[in-house]
Amino acid sequence: MSERYVRPLETQDIPKVMDLLVQVNLVHYNGRPDIFKKDTKFTEEDVEHNFVGSEMNPVFVCVEVDDEGNEMVLGHAFCEIHENLGNSVLQAKRSLYIDDICVDEQLRGQGIGRKLYEYVLSYAEKDGDFDNILLNVWAFNETAYNFYTELGMKPQRIFMEKVL
């Protein structure tokens, strides 16, 4: 019987994470090709040097372990720590920002995204030094918006545009 759990990103996870980054980028490219290119936002080198073991940019992966002990990455959560400490108008806040949660497109709807989100929430609560968790959802991505709403997240602000 296989087991699924979430853990920090490791170097051996990078090839699958790169595949997931392509998938999430295609969602954005297909939704707003006037904004997004088909390229991924990170290279393998970026991921290895800026995210593996990073305290300010933690990345977590949900893996499944088969009967032989082999791990397969099912999804990821890229996070960033944002600190607003010296603004004259805004209250000081320390936020855990979720830059991406992506589950392999063939595995969506199995609770993997929820498992990743709950791990991120637990990480933020365990640290005890965060005021909130933030993320950005593009208006065209109703699936993601509905997913995060079901998890109890609420809009903080709305970013609007007029395309010229």
C-alpha positions in Angstrom: 0.0 0.0 0.0 1.4 3.4 -1.0 1.8 6.3 1.4 1.4 10.0 0.7 3.0 12.8 2.7 4.5 16.3 2.4 8.1 17.2 3.0 10.6 19.9 2.0 11.9 20.0 -1.6 15.1 18.0 -2.2 17.5 18.0 -5.1 16.2 14.7 -6.6 12.7 16.3 -6.9 13.7 19.0 -9.3 13.0 17.2 -12.6 9.3 16.5 -11.6 9.0 20.0 -10.1 10.1 21.4 -13.4 7.3 19.4 -15.1 4.8 20.8 -12.6 6.1 24.3 -13.3 5.4 23.8 -17.0 1.9 22.6 -16.1 1.1 25.6 -13.9 2.6 28.0 -16.5 0.4 26.6 -19.2 -2.7 27.2 -17.1 -1.6 30.9 -16.9 -0.5 31.1 -20.5 -3.8 29.5 -21.8 -5.8 31.8 -19.5 -4.0 35.1 -20.3 -1.6 34.7 -23.3 -1.5 38.5 -23.4 0.4 38.5 -20.1 2.1 35.1 -19.8 4.8 33.5 -22.0 5.1 29.8 -22.5 8.3 29.7 -20.6 8.5 28.6 -17.0 9.5 31.2 -14.4 12.4 29.2 -13.0 15.2 27.1 -14.4 16.5 23.9 -12.8 19.5 25.9 -11.6 17.1 28.5 -10.1 15.2 25.9 -8.2 18.4 24.1 -7.0 20.2 27.3 -5.9 17.3 29.4 -4.6 14.8 27.0 -3.2 16.3 23.7 -2.0 16.9 24.2 1.7 15.9 27.9 1.6 14.4 29.4 4.8 13.1 32.5 3.1 11.6 30.6 0.1 10.5 27.2 1.4 9.2 24.7 -1.1 7.3 21.6 -0.2 6.4 18.6 -2.2 3.7 16.0 -1.8 5.2 12.5 -2.5 3.8 9.1 -2.8 6.0 6.2 -1.7 5.4 2.9 -3.4 5.9 -0.6 -1.9 9.5 -0.6 -2.9 10.2 2.7 -1.1 10.4 4.8 -4.3 9.1 8.4 -4.0 7.1 10.1 -6.8 6.4 13.8 -6.6 2.7 14.5 -7.0 2.6 18.2 -6.4 4.4 21.2 -5.0 3.9 24.4 -3.0 6.4 27.2 -3.6 6.3 29.7 -0.7 8.0 33.0 0.2 8.3 34.8 3.5 7.2 38.5 3.1 7.9 41.0 5.9 6.4 44.4 6.0 8.3 46.0 9.0 8.8 49.7 8.2 5.8 51.0 6.3 4.4 54.4 7.4 0.8 53.4 6.5 0.6 49.6 6.9 0.8 47.6 10.1 3.9 45.5 10.5 3.2 42.0 9.3 5.0 38.8 8.6 3.3 36.7 5.9 3.8 33.3 4.4 3.0 33.9 0.7 2.1 30.9 -1.5 3.5 31.6 -4.9 2.3 28.3 -6.4 0.5 25.2 -5.5 0.5 22.7 -8.4 -0.7 19.2 -8.5 0.1 17.0 -11.5 -2.8 17.5 -13.9 -3.5 13.7 -14.0 -3.9 13.5 -10.3 -6.1 16.5 -9.5 -9.2 16.0 -7.4 -7.5 13.4 -5.1 -6.8 15.7 -2.1 -3.2 16.4 -2.9 -3.6 20.1 -3.1 -5.5 20.2 0.2 -2.7 18.1 1.8 -0.1 20.6 0.5 -2.1 23.6 1.7 -2.7 22.0 5.1 1.1 21.4 5.4 1.8 25.0 4.6 -0.8 26.1 7.1 0.8 23.8 9.8 4.3 25.2 8.9 3.1 28.8 9.4 1.3 28.0 12.6 4.2 25.9 14.0 6.6 28.8 13.4 4.2 31.1 15.3 5.7 34.2 13.9 3.4 34.6 10.9 0.4 36.9 10.9 -1.3 35.4 7.8 -1.0 33.3 4.7 -1.3 35.1 1.4 -1.7 34.0 -2.2 -2.7 35.5 -5.6 -5.3 33.9 -7.8 -5.9 35.1 -11.4 -9.5 36.0 -12.2 -9.6 33.5 -15.1 -8.6 30.6 -12.8 -12.0 29.9 -11.2 -10.9 26.4 -10.3 -8.1 27.7 -8.1 -10.3 30.4 -6.7 -13.0 27.9 -5.7 -10.3 25.5 -4.2 -8.9 28.2 -2.0 -12.3 29.5 -1.0 -13.2 25.9 0.1 -10.1 25.9 2.3 -11.4 29.0 4.1 -9.3 31.7 2.4 -11.0 35.0 1.6 -10.2 37.9 -0.8 -8.0 40.5 0.9 -8.1 42.9 -2.0 -9.0 42.9 -5.7 -6.5 44.0 -8.4 -8.3 45.4 -11.4 -7.3 46.3 -15.0 -8.6 47.9 -18.1 -6.9 46.3 -21.2 -6.1 48.9 -23.8 
